[in-house]
Structures are given as C-alpha cells and as structure tokens.
C-alpha cells in the first residue's frame, strides 16, 4: 500500500483498486482508520480523537488530490500537515 503522506506519527496510505467508497487509510501506532474521500469522515477504525482531527484537517487540504489519485490510480506523495 503506497504511503502518500506522513506527519506527527500518522501515516496516510492509499490502495489502488480497493473497494468503494473512495477512501484512504490512516495508521497511527497500533490504531487504524479508513476515511471516505468525498465526505472526509472516518468510516471504520479506532483512531484517538486528536489523531482523527489532524487527519480530517489534512484531508480537507488535499481532498481534490486524493480524489484524483483514487480516480486515476496514479500515486504521488502529498505534503504533511504543518
């Protein structure tokens, strides 16, 4: 699973050809979450609130890029949350 961003111990990954809806994976230590790219909500997982808030903030900044990567299945790195 390609890593597309890393910040504050959070790793964002994307599977190409994965099941709908369009989503990305977030890993924070032993915690994981799946986030819907269209709604930017966690659809599965057990992430701590603080990590979840940072992921939502980051994904709002790069929602268009995430959508484009999912649709075109073209991997590229995205900047971290600063």
Buried (B, 14 or more C-beta within 10 A) or exposed (E): EEEBBBBEEBBBBBEEEBEEEBBBBBBBEEBBBBBBBEEBEBEEBEBEEEBBEBBBEBBEEBBEBBEEBBEEEEEEEBEEBE
